[in-house]
Amino acid sequence: MARWTSKLFEDIAVGDDVTLVHAVDAGDVELIAMVTGDRVAMDRVRRTAARSTQAVGAAVLVANAIGSRLPGPGSVILEESLRCTGRITVGDVVTAMLRVRERRPEGRLVVLDVRCTNQRGEVIAEGETTVECPSERVSVEPLGEIDVAFHRYNAFVRLFERCRGMPPVVTAVVHPCDRESLLGAMEAARRGLIVPVLVGPEARIRGVAAEHGVDLTGVRVVGTEHSHEAAARAVAMARAGEVEALMKGALHTDELMSAVLSTTSGLRTDRRVSHVFVMDVPTYPKPLLITDAAINIAPTLEDKVDICQNAIDLARVLGIATPKVAVLSAVETVTPKIQSTVDAAALCKMAERGQITGGILDGPLAFDNAISAAAAEIKHIRSAVSGDPDVLLVPDLESGNMLAKQLAYLAAAESAGIVLGTRVPIALTSRADNARSREASTAVMALLAHARRAASS
């Protein structure tokens, strides 16, 4: 693929021009909605008649033409004045035409006349822009070759901000015998989130640390023979009050949870144990909690009461005063043929009667009308939750696990995982998760540990 190469001031003459043609799709409008904060535009983008903020749309296209073609990479837009006289619609083919009107040697500036039209020849925007040419020639790969994720809300950064100033939580890191689990724990320690106690085969742990340049000076290592023993030892330390939290390392979830759920030596409470993914989805404007996608395979209605309450309590710890819970199913109507719709209706009634507290529930809701207010409007659903949920309560582990992983692998979402309903909070991630995901999980875990400290004081 051809590279973008910048033009220097001396390469450009009055009358030089460039044309950029772009077909507008739903992704373009979603990006503009993210930039402007216009959620209505983003909800409506899924309709054929979607519109967006015209000034931003035209400015983005013009900036693309300047940054890629005239003058090209390294250019700086100093001033821009665009008059928007038309509308951009999904499906339009927009042409941006830029022509050099004036050269100003002092400052290496060029003034460009700008005109944007649609496929019908209608003027969408016109005006001028003043650009500083690059001081040296630059050649770069086109942006299409780069994987870019646009985040409307950076959930993880805000998690770390909430933890700032809090004392670290003494945490047993269970079997940190690979790069990601060890680095995640040590980075969390560097941020002041935890005081790590590494539990597992000591030689393997120190070998991984040496291989990846991790300094374990001053870090306590509790040696065990294997991962099963590491899980049992970490749980025993939590029961004895030696640690305030657990963090899963490079072992199977079943190994750790088997020790946690033991009826004689585990960490059970009166509450059903459940798992929550705290998702940072690029196209969603706030954290999105998904439960339960890791522990309860086919939860009963009674199980779902605790799963829901656990998630609401976590959301409140994360700073959401009154969490909105969308109880998901395949459809939004109650039918005995789909048990999850009956469970959803029962959960909502239980919330009305005070059996579930602290949140607002609605369901059954299909995924589209849970996430999109526009989809709910089309289906004539009046809901305080539709289009703005904080928590997605899934019917079973299979649907929840697939939903979380689809968001991660198809929508560039990041996730933190936490186990609730236990004596101490547990950061539970997949062995495929990177160090950042483990670090974010630790931040959630630390916030829960501090909330428990406050509640017991």
PEURLIN-V98746 format. One record per backbone hydrogen bond with DSSP energy under -1.0 kcal/mol. CO is the residue of the C=O (numbers start at 1). NH is the residue of the N-H. If there is no record, write none. Layout:
CO_NH + CO_NH
This chain:
4_140 + 8_11 + 9_12 + 13_16 + 16_100 + 18_98 + 20_96 + 22_94 + 24_91 + 25_29 + 26_30 + 27_31 + 28_32 + 29_33 + 30_34 + 31_35 + 32_36 + 33_37 + 37_39 + 38_42 + 39_43 + 40_44 + 44_47 + 47_50 + 50_90 + 53_57 + 54_58 + 55_59 + 56_60 + 57_61 + 58_62 + 59_63 + 60_64 + 61_65 + 62_66 + 63_67 + 64_68 + 65_69 + 65_70 + 66_72 + 71_7 + 72_75 + 76_132 + 79_130 + 81_128 + 83_126 + 89_92 + 92_24 + 94_22 + 95_117 + 96_20 + 97_115 + 98_18 + 99_113 + 100_15 + 102_111 + 104_109 + 105_108 + 108_133 + 109_104 + 110_131 + 111_101 + 111_102 + 112_129 + 113_99 + 114_127 + 115_97 + 116_124 + 116_125 + 117_95 + 118_121 + 122_118 + 124_85 + 124_86 + 125_116 + 126_83 + 127_114 + 128_81 + 129_112 + 130_78 + 130_79 + 131_110 + 132_76 + 138_6 + 140_4 + 142_145 + 143_146 + 153_155 + 154_158 + 155_159 + 156_160 + 157_161 + 158_162 + 159_163 + 163_166 + 169_195 + 170_244 + 171_197 + 172_247 + 173_199 + 174_249 + 175_177 + 175_250 + 178_182 + 179_183 + 180_184 + 181_185 + 182_186 + 183_187 + 184_188 + 185_189 + 186_190 + 187_191 + 188_193 + 189_192 + 193_169 + 195_171 + 197_173 + 198_222 + 199_175 + 201_205 + 202_206 + 203_207 + 204_208 + 205_209 + 206_210 + 207_211 + 208_212 + 209_214 + 216_219 + 220_198 + 222_200 + 226_230 + 227_231 + 228_232 + 229_233 + 230_234 + 231_235 + 232_236 + 233_237 + 234_238 + 235_239 + 236_240 + 237_242 + 245_172 + 246_427 + 247_174 + 249_251 + 252_256 + 253_257 + 254_258 + 255_259 + 256_260 + 257_261 + 260_267 + 262_266 + 267_423 + 274_420 + 276_418 + 277_290 + 278_416 + 279_288 + 280_414 + 281_284 + 282_152 + 288_279 + 289_392 + 290_277 + 291_394 + 297_397 + 300_304 + 301_305 + 302_306 + 303_307 + 304_308 + 305_309 + 306_310 + 307_311 + 308_312 + 309_313 + 310_314 + 311_315 + 312_316 + 313_317 + 314_318 + 315_320 + 316_319 + 323_360 + 324_390 + 324_391 + 325_362 + 326_393 + 327_365 + 335_338 + 338_341 + 338_342 + 339_343 + 340_344 + 341_345 + 342_346 + 343_347 + 344_348 + 345_349 + 346_350 + 347_351 + 348_352 + 349_353 + 350_355 + 351_354 + 360_325 + 362_327 + 365_329 + 366_370 + 367_371 + 368_372 + 370_387 + 372_376 + 373_377 + 374_378 + 375_379 + 376_381 + 377_380 + 385_388 + 390_289 + 391_326 + 392_291 + 393_328 + 396_400 + 397_401 + 398_402 + 399_403 + 400_404 + 401_405 + 402_406 + 403_407 + 404_408 + 405_409 + 406_410 + 407_413 + 414_280 + 416_278 + 417_428 + 418_276 + 419_426 + 420_274 + 425_246 + 426_419 + 427_248 + 430_433 + 434_438 + 435_439 + 436_440 + 437_441 + 438_442 + 439_443 + 440_444 + 441_445 + 442_446 + 443_447 + 444_448 + 445_449 + 446_450 + 447_451 + 448_452 + 449_453 + 450_454 + 451_455 + 452_456
